[in-house]
Amino acid sequence: MDSKELRNRCTGALVGFAAGDALGMPAEFLSRDQIRRYYGKPISDYLRAHPGHANDFLPPGSYTSNTQTMLATAECLIECRRMDPALQAEALLAWCRDGSPPRTPSTANLGACRHLASGKPWHKSGVFSGGCAAAMRMPPIGLVYCFSPDELTRAALDDCIITHTEPKAKAAAVAVAYLTSRLLRSDERSWPADQILETADHIAYIDQDFAAVLRWSTQITHLPPDEALFEIGTSSDAFEAVPAAIYCFLKHPRSFSGAVLTAVNAGDAPNSIGALAGSFVGALSGLNAIDKRWQDGLENIDVLIGVGRTLADILIEPQKSVRHG
């Protein structure tokens, strides 16, 4: 794969994440029926959240704390050229202190940041939570460590335990990073379900149940979304949100709109599920897979593209050295 295509896919992964997050933002905490009741129809574009919603102060196209913490991770990787968990902890604490007003941050992230603020070190600040918020920070790690699976796993676990120490949260974090890396390296002959099965094998030592639900998600793509997502669950628990995103992605592996609109209309944690599904499509198919109108209307699109290109450059440089060494 040439440098241009790597940049295309890295930017696609980040923009796809943020766009999926922003499309799901007004539906966060709502059930499938409530989405239709408040907005009159399934979500198909950026919307302002209904009055009284926790995100009702955000304009259409705004993302949530998912993208804020994902970008904090990306910027840490850019500064250090690797995962430095102490610096990452500082970045998360700065996000918590400076984010005004807060964009529906997870309780686990907030609890961990309180621990950090009280002086606890990064490896003792995490809380025993199985939520998906740590997994939401992982796409940049999957990009930077694309060709180094062992280092990827260590980086993902180090980042995860800053906020989340429960085994399923750890398995979800490594799974998102690893799957992102595999999709980034895919070609037209690759079948995404095989990469998800490989991801399940990779994280089975962390949590066998999580590996099993990933394998199961590859077997139910024939089911309609209402049925499949009811079976998987769409809460913010990592055990539901990550497999739900994988189902939406597998249902429409090269269609951003298909995967993400399936995700954001499912209810419960649609911004998280939509962000991951969008990132997976972007990593596989690149920035051009994301509808131009959703790129144009997305908060900080230029920043996202710039960060994606810089992450790609970090990935490309060692490959150049190998070729020319």
Phi, psi and chi 1 to 4 in degrees:
 res  aa     phi    psi   chi1   chi2   chi3   chi4
   1 MET       -  131.7 -172.5 -174.9  -55.1      -
   2 ASP   -81.5  170.4   62.8   20.6      -      -
   3 SER   -62.3  -37.2  -61.8      -      -      -
   4 LYS   -61.9  -42.4 -178.6  178.0  179.4 -178.9
   5 GLU   -70.6  -36.1 -179.9   59.9   15.0      -
   6 LEU   -62.2  -42.9  -87.3  175.0      -      -
   7 ARG   -63.4  -40.4  -69.3 -171.6 -177.8   95.7
   8 ASN   -59.2  -43.6  179.2   38.2      -      -
   9 ARG   -75.8  -37.2  -67.1 -162.0 -170.4 -171.2
  10 CYS   -64.4  -44.5  -73.8      -      -      -
  11 THR   -67.0  -36.1   54.9      -      -      -
  12 GLY   -61.3  -39.3      -      -      -      -
  13 ALA   -64.1  -41.6      -      -      -      -
  14 LEU   -76.0  -45.1  -63.1 -159.6      -      -
  15 VAL   -66.6  -39.4  172.8      -      -      -
  16 GLY   -61.3  -38.7      -      -      -      -
  17 PHE   -61.4  -53.6 -175.7  102.0      -      -
  18 ALA   -64.9  -38.7      -      -      -      -
  19 ALA   -67.4  -40.9      -      -      -      -
  20 GLY   -63.2  -39.5      -      -      -      -
  21 ASP   -60.9  -46.9 -171.5   13.9      -      -
  22 ALA   -68.0  -36.6      -      -      -      -
  23 LEU   -66.7  -34.3  -76.7  161.4      -      -
  24 GLY   -85.1  -13.3      -      -      -      -
  25 MET   -50.9  -49.2  175.3  -89.0  -69.6      -
  26 PRO   -72.4  -11.6   26.2  -34.8      -      -
  27 ALA  -101.3   -1.1      -      -      -      -
  28 GLU   -57.5  135.7 -169.7  176.6    7.8      -
  29 PHE    77.4   -6.2  -49.7  122.0      -      -
  30 LEU   -93.3  151.1  -56.3 -178.9      -      -
  31 SER   -80.2  168.6   68.4      -      -      -
  32 ARG   -56.2  -43.0 -178.9 -179.4  -69.0  -89.4
  33 ASP   -67.8  -38.0  -70.5  -17.9      -      -
  34 GLN   -66.0  -34.8  -73.7  174.4  -40.7      -
  35 ILE   -56.9  -46.8  -68.7  169.9      -      -
  36 ARG   -69.5  -34.2  -74.2  153.9  178.8   76.1
  37 ARG   -68.8  -43.4 -171.0 -177.5  -43.8  150.4
  38 TYR   -77.2  -35.0  -78.7  113.6      -      -
  39 TYR  -111.8   -1.4  -57.1  116.1      -      -
  40 GLY    82.9  -15.7      -      -      -      -
  41 LYS  -168.5  170.8   58.7 -178.1 -179.9  179.9
  42 PRO   -59.9  147.7  -24.6   34.0      -      -
  43 ILE   -67.2  131.3  -68.9  172.6      -      -
  44 SER  -135.8    4.8   60.1      -      -      -
  45 ASP  -159.8  173.2 -153.8  -14.0      -      -
  46 TYR   -63.9  135.8  -64.7  136.5      -      -
  47 LEU  -135.9  156.9  -62.1  173.6      -      -
  48 ARG   -82.5  139.0 -178.1 -179.1  -69.0  -85.8
  49 ALA   -63.5  148.6      -      -      -      -
  50 HIS   -64.1  153.4   67.9   84.0      -      -
  51 PRO   -55.0  134.6  -26.2   35.5      -      -
  52 GLY    93.8  -12.7      -      -      -      -
  53 HIS   -72.6  151.7 -169.5  -77.7      -      -
  54 ALA   -61.4  -23.4      -      -      -      -
  55 ASN  -105.2   18.7  -65.9  -38.3      -      -
  56 ASP   -69.8   -8.8   64.5    2.1      -      -
  57 PHE   -86.6   -8.6   62.6   93.6      -      -
  58 LEU   -90.4  136.8  -65.1  172.0      -      -
  59 PRO   -72.7  160.8   23.6  -30.8      -      -
  60 PRO   -55.4  142.4  -24.6   34.0      -      -
  61 GLY    88.9    3.4      -      -      -      -
  62 SER   -86.1  143.7  -59.9      -      -      -
  63 TYR   -97.7  178.0   46.0   68.2      -      -
  64 THR  -111.0 -167.5   74.6      -      -      -
  65 SER   -61.5  -21.8   61.5      -      -      -
  66 ASN   -53.8  -51.5  -73.0  -31.3      -      -
  67 THR   -74.2  -34.0  -59.0      -      -      -
  68 GLN   -59.4  -46.0  -69.1  177.7  -42.0      -
  69 THR   -75.0  -31.6   56.6      -      -      -
  70 MET   -62.4  -43.6 -179.0  -85.0  -70.5      -
  71 LEU   -67.1  -35.8  -77.4  172.8      -      -
  72 ALA   -60.2  -38.5      -      -      -      -
  73 THR   -66.9  -45.6  -58.2      -      -      -
  74 ALA   -60.0  -42.9      -      -      -      -
  75 GLU   -68.3  -33.3  -71.9  160.1    2.3      -
  76 CYS   -64.3  -43.7  175.0      -      -      -
  77 LEU   -63.4  -38.5  -70.7  165.5      -      -
  78 ILE   -66.2  -41.2  -70.8  168.3      -      -
  79 GLU   -66.6  -41.1 -179.1  173.8  -12.8      -
  80 CYS  -101.0  -13.6  -61.8      -      -      -
  81 ARG    64.3   16.1  -68.0  -50.1 -159.5 -108.0
  82 ARG  -167.6  173.7   60.7 -177.3  176.2   84.2
  83 MET   -81.5  117.5  170.2   49.4   59.0      -
  84 ASP  -112.1  100.3 -179.1  -31.3      -      -
  85 PRO   -62.6  -30.5   17.3  -28.2      -      -
  86 ALA   -65.4  -44.0      -      -      -      -
  87 LEU   -67.9  -37.5 -176.0   64.5      -      -
  88 GLN   -62.3  -40.4  171.6   72.3  -13.3      -
  89 ALA   -61.7  -41.4      -      -      -      -
  90 GLU   -62.6  -39.4  -69.2  177.2   11.0      -
  91 ALA   -65.7  -39.8      -      -      -      -
  92 LEU   -68.3  -38.7  -69.6  172.3      -      -
  93 LEU   -65.4  -39.9 -176.4   56.1      -      -
  94 ALA   -63.7  -40.2      -      -      -      -
  95 TRP   -59.4  -45.2  155.5   78.2      -      -
  96 CYS   -64.4  -39.8 -176.6      -      -      -
  97 ARG   -76.8  -35.5  -74.1  172.7  166.6  166.3
  98 ASP   -95.5  -16.6  -60.0  -18.3      -      -
  99 GLY   -69.4  110.3      -      -      -      -
 100 SER  -140.4  122.0  179.1      -      -      -
 101 PRO   -74.5  163.4   29.6  -33.9      -      -
 102 PRO   -66.1  146.3   23.6  -33.0      -      -
 103 ARG  -107.7   73.9  -59.4 -173.2 -178.1 -168.8
 104 THR    45.4   58.0   58.4      -      -      -
 105 PRO   -69.4  152.5   27.7  -35.0      -      -
 106 SER   -71.6  150.5   82.2      -      -      -
 107 THR   -66.1  -32.9   54.3      -      -      -
 108 ALA   -66.2  -44.0      -      -      -      -
 109 ASN   -60.2  -44.1  -81.0   -8.5      -      -
 110 LEU   -65.0  -42.0  -68.1  178.9      -      -
 111 GLY   -62.5  -42.4      -      -      -      -
 112 ALA   -65.2  -39.6      -      -      -      -
 113 CYS   -66.2  -33.7  -73.9      -      -      -
 114 ARG   -63.7  -40.3  -77.6 -165.5  -67.7  -89.1
 115 HIS   -63.4  -43.4  -68.3  163.1      -      -
 116 LEU   -61.4  -43.1  -69.5  167.8      -      -
 117 ALA   -64.0  -28.3      -      -      -      -
 118 SER   -81.9   -4.7   72.1      -      -      -
 119 GLY   108.3    0.0      -      -      -      -
 120 LYS   -68.2  141.6  -76.5 -169.7  176.1 -177.3
 121 PRO   -72.4  163.7   26.7  -34.0      -      -
 122 TRP   -58.4  -32.4   67.3  -92.2      -      -
 123 HIS   -84.7    2.0   52.1   88.6      -      -
 124 LYS  -127.0    9.5  -66.1 -176.5  178.1  179.6
 125 SER   -90.6  -18.3   56.6      -      -      -
 126 GLY   -68.8  158.7      -      -      -      -
 127 VAL  -114.3  157.9  -59.5      -      -      -
 128 PHE   -82.3   86.5 -167.4   76.5      -      -
 129 SER  -133.0  140.4  167.3      -      -      -
 130 GLY   -99.6   18.5      -      -      -      -
 131 GLY   -69.1  169.2      -      -      -      -
 132 CYS   -93.2    1.5   70.0      -      -      -
 133 ALA   -63.0  -33.8      -      -      -      -
 134 ALA   -68.1  -40.6      -      -      -      -
 135 ALA   -59.7  -29.0      -      -      -      -
 136 MET   -69.2  -15.7  -55.0  -51.3  -66.2      -
 137 ARG   -89.6   -2.3  -56.9 -165.1  -65.7  -92.1
 138 MET   -86.5  -21.9  -63.7  -62.2  139.7      -
 139 PRO   -52.7  -42.7  -33.0   40.0      -      -
 140 PRO   -61.4  -33.5  -24.2   35.7      -      -
 141 ILE   -66.3  -40.6  -67.9  175.7      -      -
 142 GLY   -61.4  -32.4      -      -      -      -
 143 LEU   -74.3  -50.8  -58.0  179.6      -      -
 144 VAL   -68.1  -36.4  166.4      -      -      -
 145 TYR  -101.3   30.2  -70.6   98.2      -      -
 146 CYS   -54.6  -38.1  179.4      -      -      -
 147 PHE  -102.9   12.3  -61.5  105.3      -      -
 148 SER  -134.8   77.6  -54.4      -      -      -
 149 PRO   -60.1  -35.9   15.8  -27.7      -      -
 150 ASP   -69.0  -42.9  -68.8  -20.0      -      -
 151 GLU   -67.0  -36.0  -67.3 -179.1   43.9      -
 152 LEU   -57.8  -47.7  176.9  151.2      -      -
 153 THR   -61.3  -44.8  -59.4      -      -      -
 154 ARG   -63.5  -43.9 -177.2   72.2  -98.4  158.4
 155 ALA   -63.5  -42.9      -      -      -      -
 156 ALA   -64.6  -42.1      -      -      -      -
 157 LEU   -67.8  -41.1  -71.7  172.0      -      -
 158 ASP   -60.7  -42.8  -77.7  -10.9      -      -
 159 ASP   -66.9  -43.7 -174.1    0.4      -      -
 160 CYS   -59.6  -47.3  178.8      -      -      -
 161 ILE   -72.6   -8.3   64.7  170.4      -      -
 162 ILE   -58.9  -34.1  -62.8  169.1      -      -
 163 THR  -121.5  -31.7   55.1      -      -      -
 164 HIS  -131.5  127.9  -67.7   67.0      -      -
 165 THR  -115.5   -5.8   62.0      -      -      -
 166 GLU   -69.6  139.7 -156.0  -89.9   -6.7      -
 167 PRO   -55.4  -38.4  -28.3   35.9      -      -
 168 LYS   -68.2  -33.8  -72.5  179.7  175.8   55.4
 169 ALA   -66.1  -39.3      -      -      -      -
 170 LYS   -64.5  -45.6  -66.6  179.3 -177.0  179.0
 171 ALA   -61.8  -40.2      -      -      -      -
 172 ALA   -64.8  -40.7      -      -      -      -
 173 ALA   -62.7  -48.7      -      -      -      -
 174 VAL   -64.8  -38.7  176.4      -      -      -
 175 ALA   -61.2  -44.7      -      -      -      -
 176 VAL   -64.7  -45.2  169.8      -      -      -
 177 ALA   -63.3  -45.3      -      -      -      -
 178 TYR   -67.1  -44.9 -171.9   82.0      -      -
 179 LEU   -63.6  -39.5  179.5   56.0      -      -
 180 THR   -58.3  -43.7  -59.4      -      -      -
 181 SER   -64.9  -39.5   75.2      -      -      -
 182 ARG   -68.5  -39.9  -67.5  -63.2  -67.3  113.2
 183 LEU   -67.1  -36.7  -66.4  172.4      -      -
 184 LEU   -60.9  -33.5 -171.4   71.4      -      -
 185 ARG   -91.1    1.0  -72.4 -176.8  -78.7  151.1
 186 SER   -72.7  156.3  -63.5      -      -      -
 187 ASP  -123.2 -176.0   57.9   29.4      -      -
 188 GLU   -63.1  -23.0  -64.7   78.6    6.8      -
 189 ARG   -84.5  -10.5  -63.7  167.6  -65.7  176.4
 190 SER   -75.4  146.1  -58.4      -      -      -
 191 TRP  -112.9  118.4 -178.8 -123.1      -      -
 192 PRO   -55.2  -33.3  -28.6   36.2      -      -
 193 ALA   -60.0  -35.8      -      -      -      -
 194 ASP   -64.6  -36.6  -68.2  -21.8      -      -
 195 GLN   -70.8  -31.4  -69.4  148.8   -3.0      -
 196 ILE   -70.9  -39.4  -70.2  156.7      -      -
 197 LEU   -63.1  -39.2  -66.8  173.5      -      -
 198 GLU   -63.8  -40.1 -177.0 -176.6  -32.2      -
 199 THR   -62.0  -43.1  -60.9      -      -      -
 200 ALA   -58.8  -43.7      -      -      -      -
 201 ASP   -62.6  -37.0  -68.3  -18.2      -      -
 202 HIS   -67.4  -34.1 -174.5   76.9      -      -
 203 ILE  -103.1    3.6   56.9   94.4      -      -
 204 ALA   -61.1  -32.4      -      -      -      -
 205 TYR   -68.3  -22.0   80.5   97.5      -      -
 206 ILE   -81.6  -45.1  -57.3  173.1      -      -
 207 ASP  -156.6  110.1 -168.0  -80.9      -      -
 208 GLN   -63.7  -37.4  -72.0  -80.7   -1.4      -
 209 ASP   -64.8  -39.3  -69.8  -19.7      -      -
 210 PHE   -67.0  -41.1 -161.1   90.4      -      -
 211 ALA   -59.9  -39.7      -      -      -      -
 212 ALA   -65.8  -39.6      -      -      -      -
 213 VAL   -71.6  -29.7   77.9      -      -      -
 214 LEU   -65.2  -44.1  -68.3 -170.7      -      -
 215 ARG   -61.9  -41.8  -64.9 -174.1 -175.4  105.5
 216 TRP   -63.4  -35.5  173.9   61.6      -      -
 217 SER   -62.5  -25.0   70.6      -      -      -
 218 THR   -78.5  -12.6   69.1      -      -      -
 219 GLN   -99.8   -3.2  -60.9  170.2    7.2      -
 220 ILE  -119.2   18.3   59.7  171.4      -      -
 221 THR   -69.4  -14.5   53.6      -      -      -
 222 HIS   -75.3  -16.4   63.0  -74.9      -      -
 223 LEU   -77.7  147.8  -63.7  177.7      -      -
 224 PRO   -66.7  153.6   22.1  -30.9      -      -
 225 PRO   -55.5  -41.9  -29.0   36.6      -      -
 226 ASP   -56.0  -44.8  -74.2    4.5      -      -
 227 GLU   -73.0  -47.7 -175.9  176.4  -15.1      -
 228 ALA   -64.1  -45.1      -      -      -      -
 229 LEU   -72.2  -26.7  -68.1  171.3      -      -
 230 PHE   -65.9  -41.2  176.6   79.5      -      -
 231 GLU   -68.2  -42.3  -68.0  -66.5  -27.9      -
 232 ILE   -72.6  -43.2  -64.0  168.9      -      -
 233 GLY    95.3  150.3      -      -      -      -
 234 THR  -129.9   26.3   55.8      -      -      -
 235 SER   -77.1  179.4   77.0      -      -      -
 236 SER   -83.2    1.4   60.1      -      -      -
 237 ASP   -63.5  136.7  -73.6  -11.7      -      -
 238 ALA   -57.8  -34.1      -      -      -      -
 239 PHE   -65.0  -20.0 -164.1   69.2      -      -
 240 GLU  -107.3  -47.1  -65.2 -174.2    3.9      -
 241 ALA   -63.4  -44.1      -      -      -      -
 242 VAL   -68.9  -49.1  174.3      -      -      -
 243 PRO   -61.0  -34.5  -24.8   35.1      -      -
 244 ALA   -63.6  -42.7      -      -      -      -
 245 ALA   -63.8  -39.4      -      -      -      -
 246 ILE   -65.2  -40.9  -75.1  173.1      -      -
 247 TYR   -58.8  -49.0  164.9   82.6      -      -
 248 CYS   -60.0  -40.2  -65.9      -      -      -
 249 PHE   -65.1  -47.1  165.8   63.9      -      -
 250 LEU   -65.1  -30.2  -76.0  177.6      -      -
 251 LYS   -66.5  -34.1 -164.2   74.1  172.9  172.4
 252 HIS  -140.1   68.6  -53.4  -83.2      -      -
 253 PRO   -65.0  -24.7   20.6  -31.1      -      -
 254 ARG  -120.5   18.3  -64.5 -174.2 -176.8  -85.9
 255 SER  -121.9  106.1  169.4      -      -      -
 256 PHE   -60.8  -49.0  179.3   84.7      -      -
 257 SER   -62.8  -41.4   60.1      -      -      -
 258 GLY   -62.4  -48.6      -      -      -      -
 259 ALA   -67.4  -47.4      -      -      -      -
 260 VAL   -74.9  -40.3  170.5      -      -      -
 261 LEU   -68.4  -30.5  -65.4 -177.5      -      -
 262 THR   -61.6  -42.6  -62.4      -      -      -
 263 ALA   -68.5  -47.4      -      -      -      -
 264 VAL   -76.2  -13.8  -57.4      -      -      -
 265 ASN   -96.4    6.1  -76.1  -69.2      -      -
 266 ALA   -82.5  -21.0      -      -      -      -
 267 GLY    88.1  175.2      -      -      -      -
 268 ASP    72.0  -84.0  -68.5  -21.8      -      -
 269 ALA  -122.6   56.0      -      -      -      -
 270 PRO   -69.2  -26.8   27.2  -35.6      -      -
 271 ASN   -68.5  -39.0   57.1  -39.1      -      -
 272 SER   -70.7  -46.2  -60.5      -      -      -
 273 ILE   -66.2  -41.0  -61.5  169.0      -      -
 274 GLY   -65.3  -38.4      -      -      -      -
 275 ALA   -63.4  -46.9      -      -      -      -
 276 LEU   -67.0  -44.8  -69.2  175.7      -      -
 277 ALA   -59.6  -42.6      -      -      -      -
 278 GLY   -65.9  -36.7      -      -      -      -
 279 SER   -68.2  -39.3 -170.4      -      -      -
 280 PHE   -63.5  -43.6  -64.0  150.6      -      -
 281 VAL   -63.0  -42.8  174.7      -      -      -
 282 GLY   -63.9  -39.8      -      -      -      -
 283 ALA   -66.6  -32.9      -      -      -      -
 284 LEU   -80.7  -42.5  179.0   64.8      -      -
 285 SER  -116.2   -7.7  -61.8      -      -      -
 286 GLY    88.1  177.1      -      -      -      -
 287 LEU   -61.5  -34.3 -175.0   62.9      -      -
 288 ASN   -66.6  -15.4  -66.0  -21.2      -      -
 289 ALA   -74.1  -14.6      -      -      -      -
 290 ILE   -95.3  125.5  -58.2  163.9      -      -
 291 ASP   -50.9  134.9  -53.0   53.7      -      -
 292 LYS   -58.4  -37.5 -170.9   67.7  163.9   60.3
 293 ARG   -64.2  -31.3   64.6 -168.8  170.1  109.2
 294 TRP   -80.2  -27.4  -70.3  -23.9      -      -
 295 GLN   -68.3  -46.9  -66.9 -175.0   43.6      -
 296 ASP   -64.2  -33.5  -67.9  -17.7      -      -
 297 GLY   -93.1    5.9      -      -      -      -
 298 LEU   -89.4  136.8 -179.1   60.5      -      -
 299 GLU   -55.9  133.0  178.1 -177.8    4.4      -
 300 ASN    54.5   39.5  -73.9  -26.3      -      -
 301 ILE   -58.8  -39.6  179.6   63.6      -      -
 302 ASP   -65.1  -38.3  -67.8  -21.3      -      -
 303 VAL   -64.0  -45.6  171.1      -      -      -
 304 LEU   -60.6  -44.1  -70.2  156.6      -      -
 305 ILE   -65.4  -42.8  -70.2  174.1      -      -
 306 GLY   -62.8  -42.6      -      -      -      -
 307 VAL   -65.7  -41.6  169.8      -      -      -
 308 GLY   -60.1  -43.2      -      -      -      -
 309 ARG   -66.4  -38.0  -72.3  174.5  176.1  166.1
 310 THR   -67.4  -40.2  -55.1      -      -      -
 311 LEU   -61.1  -39.7  -68.7  175.8      -      -
 312 ALA   -62.2  -40.1      -      -      -      -
 313 ASP   -63.8  -37.7  -70.0  -19.8      -      -
 314 ILE   -61.7  -39.5  -66.0  172.0      -      -
 315 LEU   -70.7  -37.7  176.6   60.2      -      -
 316 ILE   -73.2  -38.1  -70.1  163.9      -      -
 317 GLU   -55.7  -49.0  -77.8  -53.8  -46.5      -
 318 PRO   -62.4  -32.6  -21.3   32.5      -      -
 319 GLN   -66.6  -36.2  -55.2  -51.9  -52.0      -
 320 LYS   -64.4  -40.6  -74.9 -177.4  178.5  178.3
 321 SER   -64.3  -39.5  -61.6      -      -      -
 322 VAL   -63.0  -44.6  169.4      -      -      -
 323 ARG   -67.2  -33.7  -72.7 -163.9  -63.6  -90.5
 324 HIS  -102.6   -0.1  -62.7  149.8      -      -
 325 GLY   -74.7      -      -      -      -      -
